[in-house]
């Protein structure tokens, strides 16, 4: 957990007031601060990633960039926002699936890592897991969202973790080297490329070990849509960047013009990212509608993926890289030796919690 440098008054989330809370000021940035947390994956590596100089310089077209810690995390003031895709997208009602209909959701303050987890950061976890009797399995309840009951690690999931996570680093189909562009060429032996081939269980275990957790779908989309800005793409409304992002596999942070509103990188492009939620087309329109800090924890074989592309939606329309685009996949196999447990190109980034008070 991260203690905010600017303690904020507790929001009335326990009172069920999300539907009456005002939207954040669209002209005010929800960014609280940018920190480099004391994360386990950062203690053994000094890997640096490419990024805009600051969150303030991450507007579309910003060209100035610098090398920053791959572990940077951006703190966001939460609020109510319109989750999903509405008629403003230009799609007819028959092409808008239920999951994309706009609906009001509230999230509390949280941190979301600027970058997708890199291969260097994952290598640190793999080394830890290889040296532990648990093979990297978290303790029961670890990695929980502080406001969502029973959202932490379950010991029954231990069997889904690989005996040697380091083997994932050797999977050529997860590295995508054939699609690397010269402009995005890495100088760190691919250490700053996004980690792929991670199952949902591996992603959960990594974030718990790293002092964080998987973000909820709502938190992830809050960052991707720019909160109350309700962006079509993380960078805005112009689809011109889609072709560039779809063409290559690059180190994280290689496309600063596609930065999210708050400075997050590769919310479109890169790898598809696991989130906490089980996948459902209707959850956020039924029990999840107008919810405060909620996630779908139903027992199901499908877990939600965000970012990347959405090939199943809306033929004839450019649905690549929408902030609201969703996908799903099985979280992993029933045994750690099955190749299905590691499905390229699935990756992740971690969320972290804001702790207020002295």
C-alpha positions in Angstrom: 0.0 0.0 0.0 1.1 3.6 -0.6 0.5 6.4 1.8 -0.7 9.4 0.0 1.4 12.6 0.4 -1.8 14.5 0.4 -4.2 12.9 2.8 -7.8 13.3 1.6 -11.1 13.2 3.5 -12.8 9.9 3.4 -15.3 9.6 0.7 -18.9 8.5 1.6 -18.5 5.2 -0.1 -20.1 3.2 2.7 -23.3 5.1 2.5 -24.3 3.9 -1.0 -24.2 7.4 -2.4 -22.5 6.7 -5.8 -25.6 7.6 -7.8 -25.7 11.1 -6.1 -22.0 11.9 -6.1 -21.1 14.6 -8.6 -18.8 13.8 -11.5 -15.2 15.0 -11.1 -14.5 18.4 -12.6 -13.6 17.6 -16.2 -11.1 20.4 -16.3 -9.3 19.3 -13.2 -6.8 16.5 -13.3 -7.6 13.6 -10.9 -3.8 12.9 -10.6 -2.8 12.9 -7.0 0.9 12.2 -7.4 3.3 10.0 -9.2 5.4 7.7 -7.1 7.9 4.9 -7.4 6.6 2.4 -4.8 8.9 0.2 -2.7 7.8 -2.7 -4.9 9.5 -6.1 -4.7 10.0 -6.2 -8.5 12.0 -2.9 -8.3 14.4 -3.8 -5.6 16.6 -6.0 -7.8 16.5 -4.1 -11.0 17.2 -0.6 -12.1 15.3 -1.0 -15.4 14.2 2.3 -16.9 11.3 2.7 -19.3 10.4 5.4 -21.9 7.7 7.8 -20.9 6.5 11.4 -21.2 8.4 13.6 -18.8 5.3 14.0 -16.6 1.7 13.2 -16.5 1.0 16.8 -17.5 2.9 16.3 -20.7 1.0 13.2 -21.8 -1.5 15.0 -24.0 -1.9 13.5 -27.5 1.1 14.6 -29.6 3.4 15.2 -26.7 6.9 14.3 -28.0 9.2 15.1 -25.1 10.1 11.9 -23.3 12.6 10.7 -20.7 13.6 7.4 -19.1 11.8 6.8 -15.8 11.5 3.8 -13.5 9.4 1.0 -15.0 7.7 0.8 -11.6 6.2 4.2 -11.5 2.6 4.3 -10.2 0.1 7.1 -10.7 -2.3 8.0 -7.9 -5.8 9.0 -9.0 -8.5 10.7 -7.2 -11.6 8.5 -7.7 -15.1 9.6 -8.7 -18.1 8.7 -10.7 -17.7 8.1 -14.4 -19.7 6.7 -17.4 -18.4 3.2 -17.8 -19.0 1.6 -21.2 -19.7 2.8 -24.7 -22.7 5.0 -25.6 -24.4 6.4 -28.6 -21.8 9.1 -28.9 -19.5 6.4 -30.4 -21.5 6.6 -33.6 -22.6 3.0 -33.4 -26.3 2.1 -33.8 -28.1 0.6 -30.9 -28.1 -2.9 -32.4 -24.3 -2.9 -32.5 -23.9 -1.8 -28.9 -23.7 -4.9 -26.9 -25.1 -4.7 -23.3 -21.6 -4.5 -21.8 -21.0 -1.3 -23.7 -24.1 0.6 -22.8 -23.0 3.5 -20.6 -23.7 3.2 -16.9 -22.6 5.2 -13.9 -19.9 3.6 -11.7 -17.9 5.0 -8.7 -14.3 4.2 -7.8 -12.3 5.4 -4.8 -8.8 6.8 -4.9 -6.3 4.3 -6.2 -2.9 3.9 -7.8 -2.4 2.3 -11.2 1.1 1.5 -12.5 2.1 3.7 -15.4 3.4 0.7 -17.4 2.5 -2.9 -18.1 4.7 -5.2 -16.1 7.9 -5.7 -18.0 10.0 -8.8 -18.5 12.7 -7.5 -16.1 10.1 -7.0 -13.3 8.7 -10.5 -14.0 12.1 -12.0 -13.9 12.5 -10.8 -10.3 9.3 -12.6 -9.4 10.4 -15.7 -11.2 13.6 -15.7 -9.2 11.7 -15.3 -5.9 9.3 -18.1 -6.8 12.1 -20.5 -7.8 13.7 -20.0 -4.3 10.4 -20.4 -2.4 8.7 -23.6 -1.3 5.4 -22.1 -2.4 6.5 -21.4 -6.0 5.4 -17.9 -5.6 1.9 -18.6 -4.3 0.6 -15.7 -2.1 -0.8 -16.2 1.4 -4.5 -16.6 1.7 -6.3 -13.3 1.3 -3.3 -11.5 -0.2 -3.8 -9.1 -3.1 -7.3 -8.2 -2.0 -9.1 -4.9 -2.9 -9.6 -3.2 0.5 -13.3 -2.4 -0.2 -14.3 -5.7 -1.8 -14.8 -8.6 0.5 -13.3 -12.0 -0.4 -11.3 -10.6 -3.3 -8.0 -11.9 -2.1 -5.9 -15.0 -3.0 -7.5 -18.4 -2.4 -5.2 -21.3 -1.5 -7.2 -23.5 -3.9 -5.6 -21.5 -6.7 -2.1 -22.6 -5.7 -2.3 -25.5 -8.1 -2.7 -23.2 -11.1 0.8 -21.6 -10.7 3.7 -23.0 -12.7 6.4 -24.8 -10.8 9.0 -22.6 -12.6 7.6 -19.2 -13.7 11.0 -18.5 -15.2 10.0 -20.8 -18.1 7.6 -18.1 -19.2 10.5 -15.8 -20.0 11.7 -18.3 -22.6 8.5 -18.5 -24.6 9.3 -17.0 -28.0 5.7 -16.6 -28.9 5.4 -14.2 -25.9 8.3 -12.0 -27.0 7.0 -11.0 -30.4 10.5 -10.1 -31.6 9.5 -10.5 -35.3 7.1 -7.6 -35.0 9.5 -5.2 -33.3 9.9 -1.9 -35.0 13.2 -0.1 -35.4 11.7 3.0 -33.7 10.8 1.0 -30.7 14.0 -1.0 -30.5 15.0 -1.8 -26.9 18.4 -1.2 -25.4 17.8 -3.4 -22.4 17.9 -6.9 -24.0 14.1 -6.9 -24.2 13.8 -6.3 -20.4 11.5 -3.4 -21.0 9.1 -5.2 -23.2 5.7 -6.1 -21.7 5.5 -9.6 -20.1 3.2 -11.9 -22.0 2.1 -15.5 -21.6 0.9 -14.8 -18.1 -2.2 -16.6 -16.8 -4.7 -14.7 -14.6 -3.4 -16.7 -11.6 0.2 -15.7 -12.4 -0.8 -12.0 -12.8 -2.6 -12.1 -9.4 0.3 -13.7 -7.7 2.8 -11.3 -9.1 0.8 -8.2 -8.0 0.3 -9.6 -4.5 4.0 -10.3 -4.2 4.8 -6.8 -5.5 2.7 -5.1 -2.9 -0.3 -4.4 -5.1 -3.3 -6.1 -6.6 -5.0 -6.6 -9.9 -7.2 -3.5 -10.8 -10.9 -4.0 -11.1 -12.5 -3.5 -14.5 -13.9 -0.2 -13.4 -10.6 1.1 -12.1 -8.9 0.1 -15.4 -11.5 1.8 -17.5 -11.5 4.9 -15.3 -7.8 5.4 -16.2 -8.3 4.4 -19.9 -11.3 6.7 -20.5 -9.9 9.6 -18.6 -12.5 9.4 -15.9 -15.3 12.0 -16.6 -13.6 12.9 -19.9 -15.2 9.7 -21.2 -12.7 9.3 -24.0 -13.3 6.9 -26.9 -9.6 5.9 -27.0 -7.1 6.5 -24.1 -5.5 9.3 -26.1 -8.8 10.9 -27.2 -11.2 10.5 -30.1 -9.0 10.4 -33.2 -8.5 6.8 -34.5 -5.3 7.7 -36.5 -3.0 6.0 -34.0 -4.7 2.6 -34.2 -2.7 1.4 -37.2 0.6 2.3 -35.6 -0.3 0.5 -32.4 -1.5 -2.6 -34.2 1.6 -2.9 -36.3 4.3 -3.7 -33.8 5.3 -5.1 -30.5 7.5 -2.6 -28.7 9.0 -1.8 -25.3 6.5 -0.3 -22.9 6.1 3.4 -23.3 7.2 3.5 -26.9 4.1 5.4 -28.0 3.8 8.6 -25.9 1.2 10.1 -28.3 -1.1 7.3 -27.2 -0.8 8.1 -23.5 -3.9 8.1 -21.4 -5.3 11.3 -19.9 -3.4 10.8 -16.6 0.0 9.6 -18.0 -0.5 5.8 -18.2 1.2 4.1 -21.1 0.0 1.3 -23.4 -3.6 1.2 -22.2 -4.1 0.6 -25.9 -1.6 -1.6 -27.7 0.9 -3.7 -26.0 -0.6 -6.8 -24.4 -4.1 -7.5 -23.3 -4.3 -6.9 -19.6 -5.9 -9.2 -17.0 -8.1 -7.4 -14.4 -9.7 -8.8 -11.2 -13.2 -9.3 -12.5 -14.8 -12.5 -13.8 -16.2 -11.7 -17.3 -19.8 -11.0 -17.7 -21.7 -9.1 -20.4 -24.4 -8.0 -18.0 -22.7 -7.6 -14.5 -22.2 -3.9 -14.8 -25.7 -3.4 -16.1 -27.4 -5.4 -13.3 -25.9 -5.9 -9.9 -22.9 -3.8 -10.8 -24.9 -0.8 -12.0 -24.3 2.4 -10.0 -21.9 0.5 -7.8 -19.3 1.7 -5.4 -15.9 0.0 -5.7 -17.3 -3.3 -6.9 -16.0 -6.2 -9.0 -17.6 -9.3 -10.4 -16.3 -12.2 -8.3 -18.6 -14.9 -9.6 -17.1 -18.4 -9.9 -16.6 -18.7 -13.7 -14.1 -20.0 -16.2 -13.8 -16.6 -17.9 -11.8 -13.6 -16.6 -11.9 -10.2 -18.1 -9.1 -8.7 -20.3 -8.7 -5.0 -21.1 -6.7 -3.1 -23.6 -5.3 -4.4 -26.9 -8.0 -5.0 -29.5 -11.6 -6.2 -29.5 -11.9 -8.3 -32.7 -15.4 -9.6 -31.8 -17.3 -6.3 -31.7 -19.2 -4.5 -34.3 -18.1 -5.7 -37.8 -17.5 -2.7 -40.1 -16.6 -0.4 -37.3 -13.2 0.4 -35.9 -13.4 -1.0 -32.4 -9.6 -1.5 -32.0 -8.3 -0.1 -28.7 -11.4 1.5 -27.4 -11.2 2.5 -23.8 -14.4 0.4 -23.2 -13.3 -2.6 -25.3 -13.5 -5.9 -23.4 -12.4 -9.4 -24.0 -12.2 -12.6 -21.9 -10.3 -15.8 -21.6 -9.9 -18.8 -19.3 -7.8 -17.8 -16.4 -5.5 -20.8 -16.6 -5.5 -24.6 -16.8 -6.2 -27.0 -14.0 -2.6 -28.0 -13.7 0.7 -26.1 -13.8 2.2 -28.2 -16.6 -0.4 -27.5 -19.2 0.6 -25.1 -22.0 -2.9 -23.6 -21.9 -2.0 -22.0 -18.6 0.2 -19.4 -20.4 -1.7 -17.8 -23.3 0.1 -15.2 -25.3 -0.1 -12.2 -25.5 -1.8 -11.8 -22.1 -0.1 -9.5 -19.6 -1.1 -7.1 -16.8 -0.3 -4.1 -14.7 -0.9 -3.7 -11.0 -3.1 -1.4 -8.9 -2.1 -0.1 -5.4 -4.1 1.3 -2.6 -4.1 4.9 -1.2 -3.8 5.0 2.6 -5.1 8.3 4.0 -4.3 9.7 7.4 -1.2 10.8 9.3 
